[in-house]
Amino acid sequence: MEENNFDWSSWEDAAAAEAELLGLVNLLKAGTLPERLKVAVLFAVTGPLQEVSLSSGWANTFLRLAGTFDEVEALLWDTADFS
């Protein structure tokens, strides 16, 4: 993550991004589904992952990842629930 550009994301730097992402991963490892909004915002248009991907040269990879997230999101959370 060190070589990524975080200027346009909500993350100050790689350490902040890593801390947020690992926090979500740790919830999953503990058997807890994170709040939908906390995960969905990461993949939103102009969300932090998209901003980093655009600034860092991996936008196409992000688009594939976001597409996969859209599929998984529908399976994990009720489509009407955005808490």
C-alpha positions as CSV (number, residue, x, y, z in Angstrom):
1,M,0.0,0.0,0.0
2,E,2.9,2.3,0.5
3,E,3.2,3.2,-3.2
4,N,-0.5,4.3,-3.4
5,N,-1.6,7.9,-3.5
6,F,-4.0,8.8,-0.8
7,D,-4.3,12.5,-1.6
8,W,-8.0,12.3,-2.8
9,S,-9.2,9.7,-0.4
10,S,-10.6,10.1,3.1
11,W,-7.5,8.2,4.4
12,E,-4.5,10.2,5.4
13,D,-2.1,7.6,4.4
14,A,-1.5,3.8,4.0
15,A,-1.5,3.3,7.7
16,A,-5.0,4.8,8.1
17,A,-6.3,2.7,5.2
18,E,-4.8,-0.5,6.6
19,A,-6.2,0.2,10.1
20,E,-9.7,0.6,8.7
21,L,-9.6,-2.4,6.5
22,L,-8.0,-4.6,9.1
23,G,-10.7,-3.6,11.6
24,L,-13.3,-4.8,9.2
25,V,-11.4,-8.0,8.5
26,N,-11.0,-8.7,12.2
27,L,-14.8,-8.3,12.7
28,L,-15.3,-10.9,10.0
29,K,-12.8,-13.2,11.5
30,A,-14.6,-13.0,14.8
31,G,-17.8,-14.0,13.1
32,T,-19.4,-10.5,13.1
33,L,-20.8,-8.9,10.0
34,P,-19.7,-5.3,9.9
35,E,-22.3,-2.6,9.4
36,R,-23.3,-2.5,5.8
37,L,-22.7,1.3,5.4
38,K,-19.1,1.0,6.8
39,V,-18.3,-1.5,4.0
40,A,-20.4,0.0,1.2
41,V,-18.9,3.4,1.6
42,L,-15.5,2.0,0.8
43,F,-16.8,0.9,-2.7
44,A,-19.0,3.9,-3.4
45,V,-18.3,6.2,-6.3
46,T,-15.7,8.7,-5.0
47,G,-15.3,6.5,-2.0
48,P,-11.8,6.0,-0.6
49,L,-11.0,2.8,-2.5
50,Q,-12.0,4.3,-5.8
51,E,-10.1,7.5,-5.1
52,V,-6.9,5.6,-4.3
53,S,-7.3,3.3,-7.3
54,L,-7.7,6.2,-9.7
55,S,-4.7,8.1,-8.2
56,S,-2.5,5.0,-8.1
57,G,-3.1,3.3,-11.4
58,W,-5.3,0.3,-10.5
59,A,-8.8,1.7,-11.4
60,N,-9.6,-1.4,-13.6
61,T,-8.8,-3.7,-10.7
62,F,-11.0,-1.6,-8.4
63,L,-13.9,-1.8,-10.9
64,R,-13.7,-5.6,-10.9
65,L,-13.4,-5.7,-7.1
66,A,-16.4,-3.3,-6.8
67,G,-18.5,-5.5,-9.1
68,T,-17.7,-8.5,-6.9
69,F,-18.6,-6.5,-3.8
70,D,-22.0,-5.6,-5.4
71,E,-22.8,-9.3,-5.8
72,V,-21.7,-10.2,-2.3
73,E,-23.4,-7.2,-0.7
74,A,-26.8,-8.4,-2.0
75,L,-26.2,-11.8,-0.3
76,L,-25.0,-10.6,3.0
77,W,-27.3,-7.7,3.8
78,D,-31.0,-7.1,3.2
79,T,-31.3,-4.8,0.3
80,A,-33.5,-2.4,2.3
81,D,-31.1,-2.3,5.2
82,F,-28.5,0.4,5.1
83,S,-27.5,0.6,8.7
